[in-house]
């Protein structure tokens, strides 16, 4: 590992992030979200910090990667029966993950006394990435 200290603008950093491969981008995003949650945790209760960490925990990269692969095959109509069953299983797993995240968001919204949409706006959280699939 190399330790580099430099002053970099947000725009330059964003350009560098654009060059990351998909898996690296997911890892980087997870690290940035964890850092944001950690910083927010210093001004929130322990319960809020725990909820924020749960909310910002990403779907495992291998699950997302395999799901994406199977969706491409599904769209190309090249899925075999075994892959179709796997896609259904992964879809259920991702939906359960999203439901748990939504439940955690709801708990945090109640704890803060705001509506779920208000909380999602405050945290700059959009719908799940796979919501359009």
FIFIPA-7106 format. One line per 3 residues: number of its first residue (from 1); their letters; for each residue y, z, x negated of C-alpha. Coordinates in Angstrom, 1 decimal, padded with zeros to 4 digits. Layout:
BEGIN
NUM	a	Y/Z/X | ...
This chain:
BEGIN
1	xxx	000.0/000.0/000.0 | 003.5/-000.9/-001.2 | 006.5/001.3/-000.5
4	xxx	009.6/-000.7/000.0 | 013.0/000.6/001.0 | 015.5/-001.9/002.2
7	xxx	018.2/-002.1/004.8 | 017.1/-004.7/007.3 | 018.8/-005.7/010.5
10	xxx	016.9/-005.6/013.8 | 017.2/-009.4/014.0 | 015.6/-009.9/010.5
13	xxx	012.9/-007.4/011.5 | 012.2/-009.2/014.7 | 011.9/-012.5/012.8
16	xxx	009.4/-010.9/010.5 | 007.4/-009.5/013.4 | 007.3/-013.0/014.9
19	xxx	005.1/-014.1/012.0 | 002.4/-011.5/012.6 | -001.0/-012.6/013.9
22	xxx	-002.0/-011.5/017.4 | -004.1/-008.5/016.2 | -001.4/-007.4/013.7
25	xxx	001.2/-007.7/016.4 | -000.8/-005.4/018.8 | -001.3/-002.9/016.0
28	xxx	002.4/-003.0/015.1 | 003.4/-002.7/018.7 | 001.1/000.3/019.1
31	xxx	002.6/002.0/016.0 | 006.2/001.3/017.2 | 005.4/002.7/020.7
34	xxx	003.8/005.8/019.1 | 006.8/006.3/016.9 | 009.1/006.0/019.9
37	xxx	007.0/008.5/021.9 | 007.0/010.8/018.9 | 010.8/010.7/018.6
40	xxx	011.2/011.2/022.4 | 008.8/014.1/022.1 | 011.3/016.0/020.1
43	xxx	013.6/016.2/023.1 | 010.9/016.6/025.8 | 008.4/019.3/026.8
46	xxx	004.9/019.4/025.4 | 003.6/018.1/028.7 | 005.9/015.2/028.7
49	xxx	005.1/014.4/025.1 | 001.3/014.4/025.9 | 001.9/012.1/028.9
52	xxx	004.1/009.8/026.8 | 001.4/009.5/024.2 | -001.2/008.7/026.8
55	xxx	001.1/006.1/028.4 | 001.7/004.4/025.1 | -001.9/004.3/024.0
58	xxx	-002.8/000.6/024.0 | -006.0/-001.0/025.2 | -008.4/-001.2/022.2
61	xxx	-007.7/-004.5/020.4 | -011.4/-005.5/020.4 | -011.6/-005.2/024.2
64	xxx	-008.4/-007.2/024.7 | -009.5/-009.9/022.2 | -012.9/-010.3/023.9
67	xxx	-011.3/-010.4/027.3 | -008.8/-013.1/026.2 | -011.7/-015.1/024.7
70	xxx	-013.6/-015.0/027.9 | -010.6/-015.8/030.0 | -010.1/-019.0/027.9
73	xxx	-013.7/-019.9/028.5 | -013.4/-019.2/032.2 | -010.4/-021.4/032.5
76	xxx	-012.2/-024.1/030.6 | -015.2/-023.6/032.9 | -017.5/-023.0/030.0
79	xxx	-018.7/-019.5/030.8 | -022.4/-018.9/031.0 | -023.9/-016.2/033.4
82	xxx	-024.0/-013.5/030.7 | -020.4/-014.1/029.7 | -019.3/-014.1/033.3
85	xxx	-021.0/-010.7/033.8 | -019.2/-009.5/030.6 | -015.9/-010.8/031.9
88	xxx	-016.4/-008.9/035.1 | -017.3/-005.7/033.2 | -014.2/-006.0/030.9
91	xxx	-012.0/-006.8/033.9 | -013.1/-003.5/035.5 | -012.6/-001.6/032.3
94	xxx	-009.1/-003.0/031.9 | -008.3/-002.3/035.5 | -009.5/001.3/035.1
97	xxx	-007.4/001.6/031.9 | -004.3/000.3/033.8 | -005.0/002.7/036.8
100	xxx	-005.2/005.7/034.4 | -002.0/004.6/032.8 | -000.3/004.2/036.1
103	xxx	-001.5/007.7/037.2 | -000.1/009.1/034.0 | 003.2/007.4/034.6
106	xxx	003.2/008.8/038.1 | 002.7/012.3/036.8 | 005.6/011.9/034.3
109	xxx	007.8/010.5/037.0 | 007.1/013.5/039.2 | 007.6/015.9/036.3
112	xxx	011.0/014.3/035.6 | 012.0/014.1/039.3 | 012.4/010.3/039.4
115	xxx	010.7/007.5/041.1 | 008.0/005.5/039.3 | 010.2/002.3/039.1
118	xxx	013.1/004.4/037.7 | 010.8/005.9/035.1 | 009.4/002.5/034.1
121	xxx	013.0/001.2/033.7 | 013.9/004.3/031.6 | 010.9/003.7/029.3
124	xxx	011.3/-000.1/029.4 | 007.8/-000.5/030.6 | 006.8/-003.7/032.4
127	xxx	003.6/-004.6/034.2 | 000.3/-004.8/032.2 | 000.0/-007.9/030.0
130	xxx	-003.0/-009.1/031.9 | -001.3/-008.7/035.4 | -000.9/-012.5/035.6
133	x	-004.5/-013.3/034.9
